[in-house]
Amino acid sequence: MENSFTPEKLDKIESILAEDLIEAGANSVIFIDRAGNIMARQDNGHCEHDVYSLAALGAGNFGAVNAMANIVGEDEFSLLFHKGQKESLHFSKVDEESLLIIIFGKDVSLGFLRLKVAEAVKKIREI
């Protein structure tokens, strides 16, 4: 994926986030680069989290976990999942330069979400 996005490409990505993930039950979805900069985002209108801090911390978390993967002999871990009592976080690598962070509630099945994320990632890569 190229590093520069036109407004048209970002609009397409935001549509994918809304149609594939928000409509599937995610509370918020953030498309970030590996430095933690938000490139696109969508939410269900009820998310009041500090997504800028979450993006920066998420990028750092993903980097730290990939360093741990190298220690145990893996090239990388392409997804992360943190389960909470009310909401959970799912991180997924889109490509070498970008990640998706999804915030979702306990009413959404992790398996279903992973399927929808895989579909969204494929569509984003095509852009």
C-alpha positions as CSV (number, residue, x, y, z in Angstrom):
1,M,0.0,0.0,0.0
2,E,1.4,3.4,-0.9
3,N,2.1,5.8,1.9
4,S,0.0,8.7,0.6
5,F,-3.8,8.5,0.5
6,T,-6.0,10.7,-1.6
7,P,-9.2,12.0,-0.1
8,E,-11.1,9.6,-2.4
9,K,-9.1,6.6,-1.1
10,L,-9.7,7.6,2.5
11,D,-13.4,8.0,1.8
12,K,-13.5,4.4,0.4
13,I,-11.6,3.1,3.5
14,E,-14.0,4.9,5.9
15,S,-16.9,3.3,4.0
16,I,-15.4,-0.1,4.4
17,L,-14.9,0.5,8.1
18,A,-18.5,1.6,8.5
19,E,-20.1,-1.0,6.3
20,D,-18.0,-4.0,7.3
21,L,-17.2,-3.4,10.9
22,I,-19.5,-0.8,12.5
23,E,-22.6,-2.4,10.9
24,A,-21.3,-5.8,12.2
25,G,-21.5,-4.4,15.8
26,A,-18.1,-2.7,16.4
27,N,-18.3,0.4,18.6
28,S,-15.3,2.1,17.0
29,V,-12.7,1.4,14.3
30,I,-9.5,3.2,13.8
31,F,-7.2,2.8,10.8
32,I,-3.7,3.9,11.8
33,D,-0.1,3.9,10.5
34,R,2.6,2.2,12.5
35,A,3.6,5.5,14.1
36,G,0.1,5.8,15.7
37,N,-1.3,8.5,13.3
38,I,-5.0,8.1,12.6
39,M,-5.7,7.9,8.8
40,A,-9.4,7.0,9.0
41,R,-12.0,6.2,11.6
42,Q,-15.6,5.4,12.2
43,D,-17.8,4.8,15.2
44,N,-21.3,4.0,16.1
45,G,-22.0,7.5,17.6
46,H,-21.7,6.3,21.2
47,C,-17.9,6.0,21.5
48,E,-16.4,8.6,23.7
49,H,-12.9,7.2,24.0
50,D,-9.7,9.2,23.4
51,V,-8.9,7.6,20.0
52,Y,-5.8,9.7,19.5
53,S,-4.2,8.3,22.7
54,L,-5.5,4.8,21.8
55,A,-3.9,5.0,18.4
56,A,-0.5,6.0,19.7
57,L,-0.6,3.4,22.5
58,G,-1.9,0.8,20.1
59,A,1.0,1.3,17.6
60,G,3.5,1.0,20.5
61,N,1.7,-2.1,21.8
62,F,1.8,-3.7,18.4
63,G,5.5,-2.9,18.1
64,A,6.3,-4.3,21.5
65,V,4.4,-7.5,20.9
66,N,6.1,-8.0,17.6
67,A,9.5,-7.7,19.4
68,M,8.3,-10.5,21.8
69,A,7.3,-12.6,18.7
70,N,10.9,-12.3,17.5
71,I,12.1,-13.5,20.9
72,V,10.1,-16.7,20.6
73,G,11.1,-17.3,17.0
74,E,8.1,-15.8,15.2
75,D,8.4,-13.2,12.5
76,E,5.4,-11.3,13.9
77,F,2.0,-11.7,15.5
78,S,-0.4,-10.3,13.0
79,L,-3.2,-9.7,15.4
80,L,-3.7,-8.9,19.1
81,F,-6.8,-9.2,21.3
82,H,-7.4,-7.7,24.7
83,K,-10.6,-8.7,26.5
84,G,-12.3,-6.4,28.9
85,Q,-15.4,-6.8,31.0
86,K,-17.4,-4.2,29.0
87,E,-15.3,-3.6,25.9
88,S,-12.5,-5.4,24.1
89,L,-9.8,-4.4,21.7
90,H,-8.8,-6.2,18.5
91,F,-5.7,-5.1,16.6
92,S,-5.0,-6.4,13.1
93,K,-2.2,-5.7,10.7
94,V,-3.3,-4.4,7.4
95,D,0.1,-4.2,5.8
96,E,3.7,-3.3,6.7
97,E,2.6,0.3,7.3
98,S,-0.8,0.2,8.9
99,L,-3.1,-1.4,11.5
100,L,-6.8,-1.5,12.3
101,I,-7.9,-1.1,15.9
102,I,-11.4,-2.2,16.7
103,I,-13.3,-1.5,19.9
104,F,-16.2,-3.8,20.5
105,G,-18.6,-4.9,23.3
106,K,-19.3,-8.2,24.8
107,D,-22.4,-8.7,22.5
108,V,-20.1,-9.2,19.5
109,S,-18.6,-12.7,19.0
110,L,-14.8,-12.6,18.6
111,G,-15.0,-15.2,15.8
112,F,-17.5,-13.2,13.9
113,L,-15.5,-10.0,14.3
114,R,-12.3,-11.7,13.1
115,L,-14.1,-12.8,10.0
116,K,-15.4,-9.3,9.3
117,V,-11.9,-7.8,10.0
118,A,-10.3,-10.2,7.5
119,E,-12.9,-9.2,4.9
120,A,-12.3,-5.5,5.6
121,V,-8.5,-5.9,5.5
122,K,-8.7,-7.5,2.1
123,K,-10.8,-4.7,0.8
124,I,-8.5,-2.0,2.2
125,R,-5.4,-3.7,0.7
126,E,-7.1,-3.6,-2.7
127,I,-7.3,0.2,-2.4
